[in-house]
Amino acid sequence: MNGFLRFLTSAKTSWIVLVLAAMFAGGFFALGSGADSETAPTVGLPDSAESVQVEKLLEDFPSADATSAILVFQADDGALSDETLGTINDKAMGELADFAPDGFVPPAQVSDDGEVAIVVVPLDPEPDVELQAERAQELREAASADLDGVTVYLTGAEGFEVDVAAVFAGADFTLLLTTVIVVAVLLIITYRSPWLWIVPLAAIGLADSLAGIIATRVAAAAGVELDASITGILSVLVFGAGTNYALLLIARYRDELRRTPDRREAMRRALRGAGPAIIASGSTVALALATLLFAELAGNRALGLACSIGILVAMAFALIVLPAALVLFGRGLFWPYVPRFGSPDAIARSPWGKLGRAVSRRPVIVVVSGFVVLGALASGVLFVQTGLSQNDRFLQKPEAVQGQEVLADAFSAGTGSPAAVVVPVGEADETVTALEDVDGVDSATIAEQNDDFARIDVVLSAGAETEASFATIERLRAALDDVGSGEGLVGGLDARSLDVAAAQARDQALIIPLILVLVLIVLVILLRSLLAPVLLLIAVVASFFSAVGASWWLFQTPLFDFPAIDTNVLLFSFLFLVALGVDYSIFLVTRAQEETRTLGTTQGMIRALAATGAVITSAGILLAAVFAVLGVLPLITLTQIGVIVCIGVLIDTLIVRTVIVPAMAFIARDRFWWPRRPAMTDAEAKAAGRDALTARSADEPEPSTERPLAEVR
């Protein structure tokens, strides 16, 4: 290890590290990601899902190679005139028919009040997002031409696909630009230096670009497709976690520069001190993200694969590229606050140390008060509603949502997305009769058939992707069990959304316990203790519930006014908060573990808080701000994830790590490290007169990172 650290930091070889890193990155940049076009977000249900089985059966129907767009024509004032309806039907037979594969578009359907008409335009499926958007625009122009006093909306499955894709058009650039600006501003504020911030930002920026290419290539090799939402989250995660690791390393490097005349030796000491914490932190996050590979939904697996790779790349750049880059410059890189050799011990004067000493005097009161605050924030969990309909998934209503609402008011709410029921062809008439008697069904008609099966379109009275429509789908599936052979299946938009919600619930029930067990195992191995990991995990989980509760109250304010939390938000928020939140406890407790060897548990924790308080607070604020950047996209799901993680990180940084974790250590004292005995007990430290905030001289050695014999015992 010493040889590797010397290779990273010595004057003769540190530049070689940077050249090799540049060549490695250049090779991947030349190779590229291999992605030909942007793709809209997908969920990826397994083949066992009933709605997927229906989609496979429908592949053998005459309409298998077609989709459709719904054009909604609404009169601006009163009913549509006969002349206007004639123009609309002329369009259906003329310009709009040119888009249909067979050149035929059915005539317009008119609402009972005559104010709304709809035209269903058959289309060939278009997998390319850009070409699909161009076709949608051409449809809009053709439909609205020569129509005065009429508003035209493009909606239905095609309309929603186009609008969702539009949300992510240029999303990577928007997210990247905003993230870079936020990180740059916070680094400048943190370091108060005109140029120090450039080095970590350049290293992490390169890591982000490289992580995107590697993740896409690995995912393609594994048969997984990364959509724009995943690559956006990947960038946010790499910048957030990578900058956190950089902050921790640079803070330790600054401290060692005060104690060491040679900056290269100072970096080696900083890597020995901060390296294990960064490796433990990054490994915990990467492994926690990897648990998503066990998920049922392909979208969850894709996110886990991509983000695990991103964390590993960020960690490698923080521990290899960043140190080599920093040692190329002298101490003047920190100007105007240059850490001079032999300068006063900044840790001894830290306000965080004074806070730790105050907490140590009344730890029980602090712990109780802290959990009362967390409990109050978590009270919102009792009122959380989950599940968003397709009309509720956008911060600003796009055209497809507006058109769907107009259609739902004028016709049956489910007209735009009928359920597709597939039954044996000989049971079609019997099934239609049975389905028409199901509560929540407006109509059921045989749409098409082949030699083996018939497709029945069932229009529901409830709006798409609502609790009422889901309940109707469940009733349809139950009714089909008693019709004919019982082989009937229900598919369509509502059925697919119901299957997604069920799969997401199963993923959540599997992944959350896996994350908890995995994080606990990592903490046990890292701290060589049983009690401390359990206490840390309890605190982090409590901060998650507090974040969700506080976010729910915030979502109910006029600022957001969200009707519910989307189904995948809780799982992703739990994953990010537990994995990233425990980082700060790892940073604090591993430093306390070092200091305990010469100061005992109580004074060691005070010293650790004094040493890491400023950098962890800066890292937490930066990570919270980076996740808040997800709010720049007009998709509620990403905004909710960003808000929950942002609030959770702030809670973990300012309450859990600052006061609750130290207070629990002060209460447990030497038992905090149970079942092992610390190298120096509190009693021994008190007898020796050890004090956490006594200034250390420049030649006084820091606690060794090697395990003393007493700890092995």
C-alpha positions in Angstrom: 0.0 0.0 0.0 2.8 2.4 0.8 4.3 1.8 -2.6 1.0 2.6 -4.3 0.6 5.8 -2.3 4.1 6.9 -3.2 3.4 6.2 -6.9 0.3 8.4 -6.6 2.0 11.3 -4.9 5.7 11.4 -5.7 7.1 14.1 -8.0 8.4 11.5 -10.5 5.2 9.5 -10.9 2.1 11.5 -10.0 2.0 13.0 -13.5 2.0 9.5 -14.9 -1.2 8.8 -13.0 -2.8 11.7 -14.6 -1.6 10.7 -18.1 -2.8 7.2 -17.6 -6.2 8.5 -16.4 -6.5 10.8 -19.4 -5.6 7.9 -21.8 -8.1 5.7 -20.1 -10.9 8.3 -20.3 -9.9 9.2 -23.9 -10.3 5.6 -25.0 -13.8 5.4 -23.6 -14.7 8.8 -25.1 -13.5 7.6 -28.5 -15.5 4.4 -28.1 -18.6 6.3 -27.0 -21.7 5.1 -25.2 -23.1 3.3 -28.2 -26.6 4.8 -27.7 -28.1 5.9 -30.9 -31.0 8.0 -29.5 -32.6 9.1 -26.4 -35.3 6.8 -25.0 -38.3 7.6 -22.8 -38.5 6.1 -19.3 -39.6 2.5 -19.1 -40.4 0.1 -16.2 -39.9 -3.3 -17.8 -42.5 -5.7 -16.4 -41.6 -9.4 -16.3 -43.1 -11.8 -18.8 -45.2 -13.3 -16.0 -47.3 -10.1 -15.6 -50.8 -10.5 -17.0 -50.7 -7.3 -19.0 -47.4 -8.5 -20.7 -49.0 -11.8 -21.6 -51.9 -9.8 -23.3 -49.3 -7.7 -25.2 -47.7 -10.9 -26.5 -51.0 -12.4 -27.5 -51.9 -9.2 -29.3 -48.8 -9.5 -31.4 -50.6 -12.2 -33.5 -53.6 -9.9 -34.2 -54.0 -7.9 -37.4 -53.4 -4.6 -35.5 -50.2 -5.9 -33.9 -48.0 -3.6 -35.9 -50.0 -0.4 -35.2 -50.6 2.1 -32.5 -52.9 5.1 -32.5 -53.1 8.8 -31.6 -56.3 10.5 -30.3 -57.0 13.9 -31.6 -59.4 15.9 -29.4 -61.3 18.8 -31.0 -62.9 21.2 -28.5 -65.0 24.2 -29.4 -63.8 27.3 -27.8 -67.4 28.5 -27.4 -70.5 26.4 -27.5 -71.0 23.4 -29.7 -69.0 22.4 -32.8 -70.8 23.7 -35.9 -71.9 21.3 -38.7 -69.3 23.1 -41.0 -66.6 22.4 -38.4 -67.6 18.8 -38.0 -67.5 18.5 -41.8 -64.0 19.9 -41.9 -62.9 17.5 -39.2 -64.3 14.5 -41.1 -62.7 15.8 -44.3 -59.4 15.9 -42.5 -59.9 12.3 -41.3 -60.4 11.2 -44.9 -57.6 13.4 -46.3 -54.6 14.8 -44.4 -54.9 12.6 -41.4 -55.5 9.4 -43.5 -52.0 9.9 -44.9 -50.6 9.0 -41.5 -52.5 5.7 -41.2 -50.8 2.6 -42.4 -53.8 1.6 -44.6 -54.8 5.1 -45.5 -58.1 4.9 -43.5 -59.1 7.0 -40.4 -62.5 6.4 -38.8 -64.9 9.4 -38.8 -65.1 11.7 -35.8 -67.0 10.7 -32.7 -69.0 13.6 -31.2 -69.9 14.1 -27.6 -73.5 14.2 -26.5 -73.4 18.0 -26.0 -71.7 18.5 -29.3 -68.8 20.5 -27.9 -66.1 17.8 -28.3 -65.1 15.5 -31.2 -62.4 12.9 -31.2 -60.6 11.3 -34.1 -58.5 8.1 -33.6 -55.6 8.0 -36.1 -54.0 4.5 -36.6 -50.2 4.8 -36.7 -47.2 2.6 -37.2 -45.1 2.3 -34.0 -42.1 4.5 -34.0 -39.4 3.5 -31.5 -37.1 6.5 -32.1 -38.1 9.3 -29.8 -37.0 12.1 -32.1 -38.9 10.8 -35.1 -42.0 10.1 -33.0 -42.0 13.7 -31.8 -41.6 15.0 -35.4 -44.6 12.9 -36.4 -46.7 14.2 -33.5 -46.0 17.8 -34.5 -47.0 17.0 -38.1 -50.3 15.5 -36.7 -51.0 18.6 -34.7 -50.4 20.9 -37.6 -52.6 18.8 -40.0 -55.4 18.6 -37.4 -55.5 22.3 -36.5 -55.1 23.7 -40.0 -58.1 25.7 -41.3 -60.0 25.4 -38.0 -61.1 28.6 -36.3 -62.6 28.6 -32.8 -61.4 25.1 -32.1 -58.6 23.9 -29.8 -56.9 20.6 -30.8 -55.1 18.3 -28.4 -53.0 15.2 -29.1 -53.5 12.6 -26.4 -53.9 8.9 -25.9 -51.0 6.5 -25.6 -49.1 8.2 -28.4 -49.6 11.7 -26.9 -48.4 10.6 -23.5 -45.3 8.9 -24.9 -44.4 12.0 -26.9 -44.9 14.3 -23.9 -43.0 12.1 -21.5 -40.1 11.9 -24.0 -40.2 15.7 -24.3 -39.7 16.0 -20.6 -36.3 14.3 -21.0 -35.3 16.1 -24.3 -32.0 17.7 -23.4 -32.5 16.5 -19.8 -28.9 15.4 -19.4 -27.5 18.7 -20.5 -30.0 20.7 -18.3 -29.2 18.5 -15.3 -25.5 18.6 -15.9 -25.3 22.3 -16.4 -27.4 23.0 -13.3 -25.4 20.5 -11.2 -22.1 21.9 -12.3 -23.2 25.4 -11.3 -24.5 24.3 -7.9 -21.4 22.3 -7.1 -19.0 25.1 -8.3 -20.8 27.7 -6.2 -20.8 25.6 -3.1 -17.2 24.6 -3.5 -16.2 28.2 -3.8 -18.1 29.1 -0.7 -16.6 26.1 1.2 -13.0 26.7 0.2 -13.1 30.5 -0.2 -10.4 30.1 -2.8 -10.5 31.4 -6.4 -9.0 28.2 -7.9 -9.0 25.3 -5.4 -12.5 24.3 -6.4 -11.5 23.8 -10.0 -9.4 20.7 -9.3 -12.1 18.6 -7.6 -14.8 19.8 -10.0 -12.7 18.9 -13.0 -11.9 15.4 -11.5 -15.5 14.6 -10.7 -16.8 16.1 -14.0 -14.5 13.7 -15.9 -15.7 10.9 -13.6 -19.3 11.7 -14.5 -18.7 11.7 -18.2 -16.8 8.4 -18.0 -19.4 6.8 -15.7 -22.1 7.5 -18.2 -20.2 5.8 -21.0 -19.1 2.8 -19.0 -22.6 2.3 -17.5 -24.3 2.4 -20.9 -21.8 0.0 -22.3 -22.0 -2.5 -19.4 -25.8 -2.2 -19.5 -25.9 -2.9 -23.2 -23.8 -6.0 -22.7 -26.2 -7.2 -20.0 -29.2 -6.6 -22.2 -30.4 -3.6 -20.2 -31.4 -0.2 -21.7 -30.7 3.0 -19.8 -33.3 5.7 -20.4 -32.8 9.5 -19.9 -34.2 9.5 -16.4 -31.6 6.9 -15.3 -28.7 8.8 -16.9 -29.9 12.0 -15.2 -30.0 10.4 -11.8 -26.6 8.8 -12.5 -25.1 12.3 -13.1 -26.6 13.7 -9.9 -25.4 10.8 -7.9 -21.8 10.8 -9.3 -21.5 14.6 -8.7 -23.0 14.4 -5.3 -21.1 11.4 -3.9 -17.9 12.2 -5.8 -17.7 15.7 -4.5 -18.4 14.4 -0.9 -15.4 12.1 -1.2 -13.3 15.0 -2.5 -14.4 17.3 0.3 -13.4 14.6 2.9 -10.0 14.0 1.3 -9.1 17.7 0.9 -10.1 18.4 4.5 -7.8 15.7 5.7 -5.1 16.9 3.3 -5.4 20.5 4.6 -5.1 19.2 8.2 -2.0 17.1 7.4 -0.3 20.1 5.6 -0.3 21.9 8.9 1.5 19.0 10.5 3.8 17.9 7.6 6.4 20.1 5.7 6.3 17.9 2.6 2.9 18.2 0.8 3.4 14.8 -0.9 3.9 13.1 2.5 0.9 15.1 3.7 -1.2 13.6 0.9 -0.1 10.1 1.7 -1.1 10.6 5.3 -4.4 12.0 4.2 -5.1 9.0 2.0 -4.2 6.7 4.9 -6.6 8.5 7.2 -9.5 9.3 4.8 -9.1 6.5 2.3 -10.6 3.7 4.4 -13.7 5.9 5.2 -14.1 6.8 1.5 -13.7 3.2 0.5 -16.2 2.0 3.1 -18.7 4.7 2.2 -18.4 4.1 -1.6 -18.6 0.4 -1.2 -21.7 0.7 1.0 -23.5 2.9 -1.5 -22.4 0.7 -4.5 -23.5 -2.5 -2.8 -26.8 -1.0 -1.7 -27.5 0.2 -5.2 -26.6 -3.3 -6.5 -29.5 -4.8 -4.5 -31.7 -3.4 -7.2 -30.4 -6.1 -9.5 -32.7 -8.5 -7.6 -35.7 -6.3 -8.5 -38.6 -7.6 -10.7 -38.9 -4.4 -12.7 -36.2 -4.0 -15.4 -36.2 -0.2 -14.8 -35.2 -0.8 -11.2 -32.4 -3.2 -12.3 -31.2 -0.7 -14.8 -30.9 2.1 -12.2 -29.1 -0.2 -9.8 -26.6 -1.3 -12.4 -25.9 2.2 -13.7 -25.6 3.9 -10.4 -23.4 1.2 -8.8 -20.9 1.7 -11.7 -21.1 5.5 -11.3 -20.3 5.3 -7.6 -17.3 3.0 -8.2 -16.0 5.4 -10.9 -16.5 8.4 -8.6 -14.7 6.7 -5.8 -11.8 5.7 -8.0 -11.3 9.3 -9.3 -11.5 10.7 -5.7 -8.8 8.3 -4.5 -6.5 8.1 -7.5 -6.9 11.0 -9.9 -7.7 13.8 -7.4 -4.7 13.1 -5.1 -2.3 13.0 -8.1 -3.8 16.3 -9.3 -3.7 18.1 -6.0 0.0 17.3 -5.3 1.0 18.9 -8.6 0.3 22.3 -7.0 1.9 23.8 -3.9 0.2 25.0 -0.8 -0.7 28.1 -2.7 -3.6 26.2 -4.2 -5.4 26.9 -0.9 -4.8 30.7 -1.2 -5.8 32.9 0.6 -6.2 30.5 3.5 -3.0 28.6 3.1 -2.3 25.8 5.7 1.2 26.5 6.8 3.4 23.9 8.5 3.3 24.4 12.2 0.3 26.6 12.2 -2.2 26.4 15.1 -4.3 23.3 15.5 -7.6 24.3 13.8 -9.4 21.3 15.2 -8.9 22.4 18.8 -10.7 25.7 18.0 -13.6 24.1 16.1 -17.1 25.1 17.2 -18.1 21.6 16.4 -15.9 20.4 19.2 -17.6 22.7 21.6 -20.9 21.4 20.5 -19.7 17.9 21.1 -18.6 18.8 24.6 -22.0 20.3 25.3 -23.8 17.2 24.0 -21.6 15.0 26.2 -22.8 16.7 29.3 -26.5 15.9 28.7 -26.5 13.0 26.2 -29.8 11.4 27.3 -31.7 14.6 27.0 -30.1 15.2 23.6 -31.1 11.7 22.3 -34.6 12.0 23.6 -35.1 15.5 22.2 -33.5 14.5 18.9 -35.9 11.5 18.4 -38.8 13.6 19.4 -38.0 16.1 16.6 -37.5 13.2 14.2 -40.9 11.7 15.3 -42.7 15.0 14.8 -41.3 15.3 11.3 -42.2 11.7 10.6 -45.8 12.3 11.6 -46.6 13.0 7.9 -45.9 9.3 7.1 -49.3 8.4 8.7 -51.1 10.4 5.9 -49.0 9.5 2.9 -50.9 8.5 -0.2 -49.1 6.6 -3.0 -49.8 6.2 -6.7 -50.1 8.9 -9.3 -52.3 8.7 -12.4 -50.8 9.6 -15.8 -52.6 13.0 -15.5 -50.8 13.8 -12.3 -47.2 13.0 -13.2 -46.2 16.4 -14.6 -45.5 19.6 -12.7 -47.0 21.5 -15.6 -49.9 19.8 -17.5 -48.7 19.0 -21.0 -51.0 18.8 -24.0 -51.7 15.0 -23.6 -53.0 15.6 -20.0 -55.1 18.5 -21.1 -56.6 16.5 -23.9 -57.3 13.5 -21.6 -59.2 15.8 -19.2 -61.3 17.3 -22.0 -62.0 13.8 -23.3 -62.9 12.5 -19.8 -65.4 15.3 -19.3 -67.1 14.8 -22.6 -67.1 11.0 -22.9 -66.5 8.1 -20.6 -63.4 8.8 -18.6 -61.8 5.6 -19.9 -62.4 6.3 -23.5 -58.8 7.2 -24.3 -57.4 4.0 -22.8 -59.8 1.1 -23.0 -58.8 -2.2 -21.3 -57.9 -4.9 -23.7 -59.4 -8.3 -22.8 -58.2 -11.4 -24.7 -60.3 -14.5 -24.6 -60.6 -17.7 -26.7 -62.5 -16.8 -29.9 -65.3 -19.2 -29.1 -66.0 -17.4 -25.8 -66.1 -13.8 -27.1 -69.9 -13.2 -27.1 -70.3 -14.8 -23.7 -67.4 -12.7 -22.3 -68.9 -9.5 -23.6 -72.2 -10.2 -21.9 -70.4 -11.0 -18.6 -68.1 -7.9 -18.7 -71.0 -5.5 -19.4 -72.4 -6.5 -16.0 -69.1 -5.6 -14.1 -69.3 -2.5 -12.0 -67.3 0.3 -13.5 -67.6 -0.9 -17.1 -69.3 1.5 -19.6 -69.1 -0.7 -22.7 -67.5 -3.9 -24.0 -67.2 -4.6 -27.7 -65.4 -7.2 -29.8 -62.6 -5.2 -31.6 -60.9 -8.0 -33.6 -60.0 -11.6 -33.6 -57.7 -14.2 -35.2 -58.1 -18.0 -35.4 -57.5 -18.6 -31.7 -58.4 -15.5 -29.7 -60.6 -12.4 -29.7 -59.8 -8.9 -28.4 -62.5 -7.1 -26.5 -62.2 -3.4 -25.9 -63.6 -2.5 -22.5 -64.3 1.2 -21.8 -64.2 2.0 -18.1 -66.2 4.7 -16.4 -63.1 5.8 -14.3 -60.2 7.9 -15.5 -56.9 6.2 -16.5 -54.6 5.0 -13.7 -56.8 5.9 -10.8 -57.8 3.8 -7.8 -61.2 3.4 -9.3 -59.9 2.1 -12.6 -57.5 -0.3 -10.8 -60.4 -1.6 -8.8 -62.4 -2.2 -12.0 -59.4 -4.1 -13.6 -59.3 -6.4 -10.6 -63.1 -7.0 -10.9 -62.6 -7.7 -14.6 -59.9 -10.3 -13.9 -62.0 -11.9 -11.2 -65.1 -12.0 -13.5 -63.1 -13.7 -16.3 -62.2 -16.6 -14.0 -65.8 -17.6 -14.1 -66.4 -17.2 -17.8 -65.9 -20.1 -20.2 -62.6 -21.8 -19.7 -61.4 -19.0 -17.4 -58.4 -18.3 -19.7 -59.3 -14.7 -20.3 -56.7 -12.0 -19.6 -56.9 -8.3 -19.1 -54.3 -5.9 -20.5 -54.1 -2.2 -21.6 -52.8 0.9 -19.9 -54.7 0.5 -16.6 -53.9 -3.2 -16.3 -50.2 -2.5 -17.0 -50.1 0.3 -14.4 -51.7 -2.0 -11.9 -49.2 -4.7 -12.6 -46.4 -2.2 -12.3 -47.7 -1.1 -8.9 -47.8 -4.7 -7.7 -44.3 -5.4 -9.0 -43.0 -2.3 -7.3 -44.5 -3.3 -4.0 -42.8 -6.7 -4.3 -39.5 -5.1 -5.2 -39.9 -2.8 -2.2 -40.6 -5.7 0.2 -37.5 -7.5 -1.1 -35.0 -4.6 -1.6 -35.5 -2.6 1.6 -34.6 -5.5 4.0 -31.7 -6.4 1.7 -30.4 -2.9 2.0 -30.7 -2.9 5.8 -28.9 -6.2 6.1 -26.2 -5.2 3.7 -25.5 -1.9 5.3 -25.4 -3.5 8.8 -22.9 -6.1 7.6 -20.6 -3.5 6.1 -20.8 -1.4 9.3 -20.0 -4.5 11.4 -17.0 -5.3 9.3 -15.8 -1.7 9.2 -16.2 -0.9 12.9 -15.6 -4.4 14.2 -18.5 -3.8 16.5 -22.1 -5.0 16.9 -23.7 -2.2 19.0 -22.4 0.8 17.1 -23.7 -0.4 13.7 -27.2 -1.1 15.1 -27.3 2.4 16.6 -26.2 4.0 13.4 -28.7 2.1 11.3 -31.6 3.0 13.7 -30.6 6.7 13.4 -30.4 6.6 9.6 -33.8 4.8 9.2 -35.4 7.3 11.6 -34.1 10.1 9.4 -35.6 8.5 6.4 -39.1 8.4 8.0 -38.6 12.0 9.1 -37.7 13.0 5.6 -40.7 11.3 4.1 -43.0 12.8 6.7 -41.7 16.3 6.4 -41.8 16.0 2.6 -45.4 14.9 2.6 -46.4 18.0 4.6 -44.4 20.1 2.1 -46.1 18.4 -0.8 -49.5 19.3 0.6 -48.7 23.1 0.5 -49.7 25.3 -2.4 -46.0 25.3 -3.4 -46.3 21.7 -4.7 -49.9 20.5 -4.1 -49.1 16.9 -5.1 -52.0 14.5 -4.7 -49.8 11.5 -3.9 -46.3 10.1 -3.9 -45.4 8.0 -7.0 -45.1 4.2 -6.5 -41.3 4.0 -7.0 -40.4 7.2 -5.0 -40.3 5.5 -1.6 -38.0 2.7 -2.7 -35.5 5.0 -4.5 -35.6 7.6 -1.7 -35.0 4.9 0.9 -32.1 3.5 -1.1 -30.4 6.9 -1.6 -31.0 8.1 1.9 -29.9 5.0 3.8 -26.9 4.4 1.6 -25.8 8.0 1.4 -27.0 9.0 4.8 -24.9 6.4 6.5 -21.9 7.9 4.7 -21.8 10.8 7.2 -22.0 8.5 10.2 -19.2 6.4 8.6 -17.0 9.5 8.2 -17.7 10.5 11.8 -17.4 7.2 13.5 -14.3 6.0 11.6 -12.6 9.2 12.7 -13.8 8.6 16.2 -12.4 5.1 16.0 -9.0 6.6 15.2 -9.1 9.2 18.0 -10.4 6.7 20.6 -7.0 5.0 20.5 -5.4 8.0 22.3 -8.4 9.8 23.8 -10.9 7.2 24.8 -14.5 7.0 23.5 -16.0 10.2 24.8 -13.1 12.5 24.1 -12.4 10.7 20.8 -15.9 11.3 19.6 -15.7 15.0 20.6 -12.4 15.3 18.7 -13.9 13.4 15.7 -16.9 15.8 15.6 -14.5 18.8 15.8 -12.4 17.4 13.0 -15.2 16.3 10.6 -18.0 18.7 11.6 -17.3 21.4 9.0 -16.5 19.1 6.1 -19.4 16.8 6.7 -21.8 19.7 7.0 -20.5 21.2 3.8 -20.8 17.8 2.1 -24.3 17.3 3.3 -25.5 20.7 2.1 -23.8 20.1 -1.2 -25.4 16.7 -1.7 -28.8 18.0 -0.7 -28.5 20.8 -3.2 -27.4 18.4 -6.0 -30.4 16.2 -5.5 -32.7 19.2 -5.4 -31.5 19.8 -8.9 -33.8 17.0 -10.0 -36.6 19.5 -9.5 -35.5 21.3 -12.7 -37.4 18.6 -14.7 -41.2 18.9 -14.9 -41.8 15.3 -13.9 -43.2 14.9 -10.4 -41.5 11.6 -9.7 -38.0 13.0 -10.0 -39.0 16.2 -8.1 -40.4 14.0 -5.2 -37.2 11.9 -5.1 -35.1 15.1 -5.1 -37.1 16.8 -2.3 -37.2 13.7 -0.1 -33.5 13.0 -0.4 -32.6 16.7 0.0 -34.6 17.0 3.2 -33.3 13.6 4.4 -29.7 14.5 3.8 -30.1 17.8 5.7 -31.7 16.0 8.6 -29.0 13.4 8.7 -26.3 16.0 8.4 -27.6 18.6 10.9 -29.4 16.4 13.4 -28.5 12.8 13.3 -24.7 13.0 12.7 -24.3 16.2 14.6 -26.0 15.4 17.9 -27.9 12.1 17.9 -25.0 9.7 17.0 -22.5 11.5 19.3 -25.0 11.5 22.1 -25.6 7.7 21.7 -21.9 7.2 21.8 -21.6 9.3 25.0 -24.4 7.2 26.6 -22.8 3.9 25.6 -19.3 5.0 26.3 -16.8 2.1 25.9 -19.7 -0.2 25.2 -20.3 1.6 22.0 -17.5 -0.6 20.4 -18.9 -3.8 22.0 -18.0 -6.6 21.9 -14.4 -5.4 21.5 -12.6 -3.3 24.0 -11.2 0.1 22.8 -7.4 0.6 23.0 -8.0 3.3 25.6 -11.0 3.3 27.8 -12.7 6.5 29.1 -11.4 5.8 32.5 -7.8 5.5 31.3 -8.2 8.6 29.2 -9.5 10.5 32.2 -6.7 9.3 34.4 -4.1 10.4 31.8 -5.7 13.8 31.6 -6.5 13.5 27.9 -8.7 16.3 26.4 -10.1 16.3 22.9 -9.8 20.0 22.3 -6.2 20.4 23.6 -4.2 21.7 20.7 -1.7 19.3 19.2 1.7 20.5 18.1 2.9 20.0 14.5 5.3 17.2 15.5 2.7 15.3 17.6 1.7 12.2 15.6 -1.9 11.6 14.7 -3.6 8.4 15.8 -2.3 5.4 13.9 -4.6 3.8 11.4 -3.0 0.4 12.3 -5.0 -1.8 14.7 -3.3 -1.9 18.1 -2.9 -5.2 19.9 -5.4 -4.1 22.6 -8.1 -3.8 19.9 -7.4 -7.2 18.5 -8.0 -8.6 22.0 
